[in-house]
Amino acid sequence: MNGNGAPPRVGDVTTVSTSTRTRLERGRGALGPALELVHTGRAPTRAVLTAELGVTRATAGAVAAELEALGLIRVDSRPAGSGGGGGGTGGAQGRPSHRLSVAENGPVALAAQVHSDGFRAALVGLGGRIVATAPGKVTVSADPAQVLGAVVEAGAALLAESGRRCVGAGLAVPSAVAEPDGTALNPLHLAWPAGSPVRAIFAECVKAAGIDGPALTGNDVNLAALAEHRHGAGRSAQHLLCVATGHRGVGGALVLDGRLHSGSSGLALEVGHLTVNPEGRACHCGSRGCLDVEADPLAFLTAAGRSPGPEVSLLQQARDLLRDEPAEPAVRAATQELIDRLGLGLAGLVNILNPDRIILGGLHRELLYADPERLRAVVADRSLWGRSGGVPILPCTLDHNSLVGAAELAWQPVLDDPLAALA
């Protein structure tokens, strides 16, 4: 306890005991790992936090108290439940452990997403919780600076209204993002020039809006996979494959041991350019029959004999058709056709990557719901390992997972070193 009877804070320099100093020094190094455990829901109580960190109860208490003082988590001393397992009880006396949760009114990250039908800005707190959103239905300009300026302006308005502290900003774009420069190498479904310096432009817009913290950029499906791994259907997977189609095209991502696998320069997992129909449609990449043009919402609408309309997004039109007319012969045939194409692509990826879980997003999630047995059968039939083990294929569970993933980019420096990031 300190002089006020409260648990010692990690940053409390008034404590003179050598053993306490040692405990608190260890605690400083544990702040980031502890925050990540609470952020991802893996430490719901202080007892679980103690076990996960491998520290003493006193050190875990000091760490939790410091994170609470920073406004990042909430420590509830009320009983967390007396059931067995899961760390529900505390020390030798079996006292109920303190409950840990992210602070409801804590800082937020500004998240932004641009796609072929517009943009969306959001404020996202710890735990992947979306606090506020501002959708923007616009014609996406060929000038990335104009579009990114508009989405940052929308986000800045959300921040001003909320009064929250902002830890930084993250942007999701429908393009491979080349490292280390942060250029959008192939924004195929936007009119942006190839190689647009989106990270630099986004950072300039964020700075001009007076928003503090780093401004980072990533591919939308990569960020969706990161969000699902931390907060959604990908939790606990060691080798997570995510495949998704949003408004146009198909993307993929791989999370290995909690980290995105982006390759040597950020361009890995361009799964949209797997050939699944050699005699199929011409693709933007110069090939034919790629997953990108054979299994996205436009392909579905075309296969069903529907002409896309301008009133809502292609993704929404495809979803509405699947929901409202699933038994109509042309819709049923289109559903089976896209499931077969998707399954063929997934089987090839299973053969190469050997994931322990596959999650599907966008229209692919709806196709899984429509006929899960057919999709799983195609993957099993065409993959080397499908018959012997069967890779779980699950739907993504987070709404706006690319936005949540964009926020994860901004939260990462805080997760790495809370004291330094919030100083």
N, C-alpha and C positions, 0 to 999 in steps of 0.2 A: 504493500500500500504506500501511496505517497502521503504528503503532509495533510492532504484533504480527505484521507481515508479511501481514495479511489485506487484501482489497480494501477501499477506503474505503466506509463506510456513508453513506447519504444524510443521516442525522442526526448524523454525526461532526463535532463542532465543533472538534476539535483540529487539523484540517488548516488550514494558514495560507496556502497558495499561492492567489493570486488566481484562477488558471485552474481550480484544483480547486474553490474556492468557487463559481465560476460553473457548473461542471459539476454540482455537487451541488444548486445551486439549481434548475437545469433538471431535475435528477433528481426533486426533490420534486414538481414539477408532473407528472412522468411516472409517478409511483407508481400512481395510479388507472388510467390507461390501460394500463399494463403489467400490472397485476393482472387487469384485465378480459380482456386478450389471453390470459393463461395460464388464467384461469377458463373461458373459452369454447373452449379448445383451439386457438387461432389462433397461439400462439407456443410451439411445442414445444421450441425451442432458443433460446439466447441470440442466435445470429446472426439468427434470424427476428425476435426481439424488437427487436434493433438496427434492422433494416430497417423494421419496422412503425412504430416510434416516430420514426424519422428522426433518431436521435441517434448519437453516437460509441460505439464499442465500450466505451470506459471508462465513459461515462455509463450505458450499458445494464448493465454489470457492477455499477456502484454501486447502480442501482435494484434489480436482482435480489438483490443482497446484503442490501439493506434489507428487502425483502419477505420474504426468508428469515429475517432476524433478528426480524421481527414474527411469525414462526410461520405465515405464510400460504402460502409456496411452498417447494419443495425445489429446490436447484440441484445437479445431478449433474455433476461435472467429468469423469466417464468419457466416452469417445467415444460420441457419439450416432449413429454410423453414417457411413460415408464415401460413401454414394450421392450422386449429383448431385441438384440441385434441392432445394426445400423448406428451404434454409438449413442443410443438414446439416453444412457445414463453416464454419470461422471465418475468421480474418484472412488476410493476404497469404500466409502460409506454408501455408494450407490445413489448419490444425489443426482437428480435430473440435470442434464447438461444444458448450458445456455444455448438458445437457438440463434443461428446466424442467418442473415438474409441481406440482400443488397438494399441500400438506402433508397427508399421510395422517392425522396426529394433530392437525391444527390446529383452530381454532375451528369452531363449528357454529352454524347458525340453527335455531330452533324453528319448525317448520312445522305448521299445523293445517288440517284440512278438515272441514267439516260438510256432510252431504247428507241426503236424505230418509230414508235407512236407518241413519244413525248418524254416527260421526266417526272420524277417524284423526289421530294425532299422529306426528311424525317429527323426527329430527335430520338436517339436511342440511348437508354441508360444501361447500367450494368445488368447482367443477366439476360441480355438480348431483348429487353423490354422496350417496345416502341411507345414513346411518350406522346408524340404528336406527328402528324403527317400533313403534307401539302402537295397533292397531286397537281400536275400541270399538263393539260392536254394542249400540245402545241405542234405546229409543223416544225420538225427538227431542222434547223438551219444548216446550210453547208459550212457555216462558220462556227467551229467549236467554241470559240470565245463567247459568241452571242448566247449559245445554249447554256454553257456552264455559268455564265454570268447570271442568267435567269434562274437557274436552279439554286445557285448560292444566294441570290436575293430572296428566294422563297424560304430557304433555310434560315437566313438571317432574321426574317420576319417572325418565324417560329421561335427563335431564340429570344428575341426581344419580348415577345408575348409571354414566354415562359419564365423569364428572369433567371434561368438556370446558368450555372457555370458550364462552359464548353471546353472539353479536353482536346478537341481537334476535329478534323473533318476527313471523311472517306468518300470516294467516288467509285461506283461500279459502272463499267462501260461494256457494250457488246462487241468487244474486240480483244484479241490477244494484246497484252501490254508488255512491250519489250523492255527488258532491264539492261543497264541500270538507268536509262534515260526516262522511262515512263512514257514512251510513245505508243500511240494506238496504231499497231502495225497494219491491221486489216479491218477497219470498221465497215464491213461489207454491206451492212444493212442501214448504214447512215451515209449521208452524202459527204462526209468528212474526207479530206485528203488522207491517203495512206501515210503513216508516219507522223500524224499530228501530235505535237507535244502536249498531250492532254494533262499530264501531271503538272507541268510547269504552268499551264494556263489555269488549271483549277487552283493551284497554290496562289497565283496572282489574284484571282477572284476572291478567294477566302481572305487573303490579307487586305484587299481593298475594302471588304465588308467589315473589317475590324474584328474578325474572329480569331481568337488565340489558338495556339496549338498547331501540330503538324497537319499537312494536307496531303493525303496519300490516295493512290489510284490502283485499281485492279480490275481484272476481267470479271464480268458479272457471275458466271457460273462458278469460277474459282471461289468467289466470295460467298456464293450461296452454299457451296460445299463446306466452307469453313464454318459458317453459321450453323448449318445442320449438324456438323460434328460436335460443336460446343453446346448447342441448345436444342437440337431436334432429333430427327430420325437416325442420325449418324453417331450418336453418343456411344462411347465404348468401343467403336470399331477401330481396329488397328490399321486396316487397309481398306479405306472407304472410296468407292467409285461413285461419282455423281454424274448423271447424264440428264440434260434438261433441254427443253425447247420453250422459249418464251414467245416473243412476238414474231420473230423471224429467225431461221437458222437453228442449229443444234450445237450445244457446247458440252464439254466434259471437264471433270476435275478429279484429282486423286489426292487424298489426305493420308499421309503415312505417319503413324505414331504421333498424331496431333499436329502435324505440319503439312502445309500445302506442298505438293511436289510440282514445281513450276519449270523444271528443267534448267539448263545452263544459262538461259537468257530470258526466262519468263514465258516461253512459248510452248510448253509441254501440253499434252492432252487436247490437241485440236481434233477431237473425235468426230466432229462434223464432216470431216473429209475422208472418212472411211467409205469405201465403195460398197454399197449394198445392193446395187442394181446396175450392172455394167451397161445395160441398154436404156438406162433411165434418163432423167432430165439433165440438161447441161448445168453444171455448177459454176459459181463465180470463180472457183480456183482453176478452172480450165479442164477439169475432169468431168465425168458423167456419173450420174447415179449415186452421188454422195449422200450420206445420212442428212447432211445439211439441207438438201432440197427434196429428199424423199420422205422425211419424217417430221416436218415442222407444220405449224397451223395452216400455212398456205397450201402445202401438199395435201393435207387432209381435206380442206374445203374443195380443192380441185378434184381430188379423187371421188368426192361425194357429189360432184356435179354442181357445186354451188359457186356463184360468183361473189367474191368478197365485196363487202360494202364499206363505205368510208365512215359510217356512224360510230362504230366501236372498234376496238383493236381486233386484229386477226385472231389472237389468242382467245378473246372473249367470244368471238363468233364461232370458233371451233368448239369451245366448251359448251356454248348454248346448243349447238347442233347435236353434240353427243348426249346432252342431258334431255333435250326435248324430243328428239326423233331417233332414239337408238335402234328401234326395230325397223325403221324405213330401209328397204333393201339397199339402196345406194349408200346410205350412211353405215349400215352394217358391213357392207363390202369394203368401204374405205377404212373402217376401223380395223378389220382383219388385215387388210393390206399394210397399213402402217405398223400394226403390231408385229407382223412378220418381218418387215424391214428393220424395225427397232430391235427385235430379238436377234436378228442376224448380226447387227452391229454389236450388241451387247455380248454375244457369244465370242466374237473375235477379241473383244476387250478382256473377257474372262480368260481366254487362252493366253493372252500376253501378260496381263497384270496380276491374275490370281487374287482378286480382292476377297475380303471376308464379308463384305456387304455392298449391295448396290442400292442407291436411292435415286428415284426419278422425280423430276420436277416439271412444272409447266404442263403442257399438253400430254407429255409422257406419263405424268401422274394420272391423268384422266383415262388414258389408254389402259394403264394397269388396273384401275378400278373397273373399267368396262369388261375386261376379260383376263383376269390374272392367270388362270390356268393355261390359256393359250400362249401368253407371253413367256411364262416360265417353261413351258414345254418346248418352245422354239429355242430358248437359251440352252436348255438341257440337251436337246437333240444335236445342236451345232457346236457345243463346246466340249473340250477334251475331258473336263472334270465335272461337267454338269450332272451326269448320271450317277457318279460315285458319291458326290457330296451335296450338291445343290447350293448355290450361293443365294442367300436371302435377298429378295428384291422387294423393296419397301417404298412407299410414297414419301416424299418430303412432307414435313409436318408444319413448317413455319410459314406464316404469311409474310410476304415481302422478304424472303430470305437473303436476296442480294443486298437489300438495304441493311439488314442486320449484319451481314458480312462486311459491308463497307464501314459500318460503325466499328466492327472488330479491328479494322486497320487503325482507326484513331485511338481505340482503347488500348492497343498493344503496348505502347510506351508506358502507360499507367500500370498495366499488368506486370511489366518488366521491373519497374522501379517506381512505386507509388510516390515515395517522398520526393524524388528528383523531378518527376513529371508534374507534380502539383505544387512545387515550391514557388 
